[in-house]
Amino acid sequence: MSTARTPGKLLLFGEYTVLLGSTALALPLPHLFGEWATGSAPPSHDLLPFAAHLHFLDQEGRLLAPLDTQRFLQEVKSGLYFHSNIPVGYGAGSSGALCAAVYERYANPAIAKDNTTALSTLQQQLAQLESYFHGESSGADPLICYLQHPLLIEQNTIRPVSVAQSSGDSGLFFLIDTGISRRTGPLVQQFKAKCGSDHFREQALRQLATPTTAATHAYLEQNTAQLERALFQIATAQLNLLRDFIPELFRPVWEEGLQSHQFYLKLCGAGGGGFLIGYSPNRQLPASIEAQRLHPLPEV
């Protein structure tokens, strides 16, 4: 029975464009995490409906993961809950961390974290768990939270990847807290509807997907010049093509970054609120950024 912390996750590159075939890079966020606790759970932490849902699937023979759902249900009724500092509706993996923690605690046998040959099976099992919260899930978020390791999504496959420690002359990534919680599903559906236009899809492929793939590889190869160019292109394209996904209050500072080249902003996950991801090439943040609700981000 594990009592370890389960981290959140950050999709550093690939928001929406992964649906168009670009690469994507996701990282665990260890400073945002959840862990099991017992006592009087806040109403927002009530896991009873989730536990009952999984137990029903298990009884019906439709649960993919080998979970001890009876024990999960009993422990929840006895006061078990998942205490987390991962904000809900921010694209930081709040539901992914919960599903990963449930799997780690109750799966018997659990697929080992270093068993790379079983990643596809593990992803499918976790996707079914998270679909309770989102209607559908790729399983990528809980997979990252469970493995606690960077993952590269490329050509519809997911594999662990090594990320080198940032050098002193590399830029600085940071998060801005918009203070707005949002739901992922409607935003993804809005993007898919936009892609129904051949013109929009062609623009998104050329202006967003191509630089996203370039940014992913530049980051992994520590090519800071190429990374800066790609992030400028992504920030420009998102402002032009996905303007409605950027909270209105943050559009002026977004434009300021593009004009000054001191920093660039991009969506974090689905957009619409939550976090924004920022990048400063020279690691110097202007007053307009310092005035925002900055969230600490480990060196990435």
ZISULJO-V645267 format. One record per backbone hydrogen bond with DSSP energy under -1.0 kcal/mol. CO is the residue of the C=O (numbers start at 1). NH is the residue of the N-H. E is the energy in kcal/mol with one decimal. If there is no record, write none. Layout:
BEGIN
CO&NH&E ; CO&NH&E
END
This chain:
BEGIN
6&34&-2.2 ; 8&29&-2.4 ; 10&12&-1.2 ; 10&27&-2.9 ; 13&25&-2.0 ; 14&18&-2.0 ; 15&17&-2.1 ; 16&19&-1.8 ; 17&20&-1.6 ; 17&22&-2.1 ; 24&153&-3.0 ; 25&12&-1.4 ; 25&13&-1.6 ; 26&151&-2.4 ; 27&10&-3.0 ; 29&8&-1.5 ; 29&32&-1.6 ; 32&8&-2.7 ; 33&85&-2.4 ; 34&6&-3.0 ; 35&83&-2.5 ; 37&81&-2.8 ; 39&41&-1.0 ; 42&45&-2.2 ; 43&46&-1.6 ; 47&51&-3.0 ; 48&52&-2.7 ; 49&53&-2.1 ; 50&54&-2.3 ; 51&55&-2.2 ; 52&56&-2.2 ; 53&57&-2.2 ; 54&58&-2.3 ; 55&59&-2.6 ; 56&60&-1.9 ; 57&62&-2.9 ; 58&61&-1.1 ; 65&67&-2.2 ; 66&108&-2.9 ; 67&69&-1.6 ; 68&72&-1.8 ; 69&73&-2.6 ; 70&74&-2.3 ; 71&75&-2.7 ; 72&76&-2.2 ; 73&77&-2.1 ; 74&78&-1.2 ; 75&80&-2.4 ; 76&79&-1.6 ; 79&39&-1.3 ; 81&37&-2.6 ; 83&35&-2.6 ; 89&182&-1.6 ; 90&275&-1.1 ; 92&9&-2.3 ; 93&97&-2.7 ; 94&98&-1.4 ; 95&99&-2.4 ; 96&100&-2.3 ; 97&101&-2.3 ; 98&102&-2.5 ; 99&103&-2.4 ; 100&104&-2.5 ; 101&105&-2.1 ; 102&106&-2.5 ; 103&107&-2.3 ; 106&68&-1.7 ; 112&115&-1.6 ; 114&116&-1.5 ; 115&118&-1.4 ; 116&119&-1.1 ; 118&122&-2.6 ; 119&123&-2.8 ; 120&124&-2.0 ; 121&125&-2.2 ; 122&126&-2.4 ; 123&127&-2.3 ; 124&128&-1.8 ; 125&129&-1.3 ; 126&130&-2.5 ; 127&131&-1.8 ; 129&132&-1.2 ; 130&133&-1.7 ; 130&134&-1.3 ; 131&135&-2.2 ; 139&143&-1.5 ; 140&144&-2.3 ; 141&145&-2.2 ; 142&146&-2.3 ; 143&147&-2.7 ; 144&148&-2.4 ; 150&161&-1.7 ; 151&26&-2.4 ; 152&159&-2.0 ; 153&24&-1.9 ; 154&157&-1.2 ; 157&154&-2.6 ; 159&152&-3.0 ; 167&170&-1.7 ; 172&280&-2.7 ; 174&278&-3.5 ; 175&295&-2.8 ; 176&276&-1.9 ; 180&274&-4.1 ; 184&188&-2.3 ; 185&189&-2.3 ; 186&190&-1.9 ; 187&191&-2.1 ; 188&192&-2.5 ; 189&193&-2.1 ; 190&194&-1.9 ; 191&195&-2.0 ; 193&196&-1.2 ; 194&197&-1.9 ; 197&201&-2.6 ; 198&202&-2.3 ; 199&203&-2.1 ; 200&204&-2.9 ; 201&205&-2.4 ; 202&206&-2.1 ; 203&207&-3.4 ; 204&208&-1.8 ; 204&209&-2.5 ; 205&210&-1.7 ; 208&212&-1.8 ; 209&213&-2.2 ; 210&214&-2.0 ; 211&215&-2.8 ; 212&216&-2.3 ; 213&217&-2.1 ; 214&218&-2.5 ; 215&219&-2.5 ; 216&220&-2.2 ; 217&221&-2.1 ; 218&223&-2.9 ; 222&224&-1.2 ; 223&227&-2.2 ; 224&228&-2.4 ; 225&229&-1.9 ; 226&230&-2.4 ; 227&231&-2.5 ; 228&232&-2.1 ; 229&233&-2.0 ; 230&234&-2.5 ; 231&235&-2.7 ; 232&236&-2.2 ; 233&237&-2.5 ; 234&238&-2.8 ; 235&239&-1.8 ; 236&240&-1.7 ; 237&241&-3.5 ; 238&242&-1.8 ; 242&245&-1.8 ; 243&246&-1.5 ; 245&272&-3.9 ; 247&250&-1.9 ; 248&251&-1.3 ; 250&254&-1.7 ; 251&255&-2.5 ; 252&256&-2.1 ; 253&257&-1.8 ; 254&258&-1.5 ; 255&259&-2.0 ; 256&260&-2.6 ; 257&261&-2.4 ; 264&279&-2.0 ; 266&277&-2.3 ; 268&271&-1.1 ; 274&178&-2.5 ; 276&176&-2.5 ; 277&266&-2.3 ; 278&174&-2.2 ; 279&264&-2.1 ; 280&172&-2.6 ; 280&283&-1.0 ; 286&289&-1.1 ; 286&290&-2.4 ; 287&291&-1.9 ; 289&292&-1.7 ; 292&294&-1.7 ; 293&177&-3.0 ; 295&175&-1.2
END
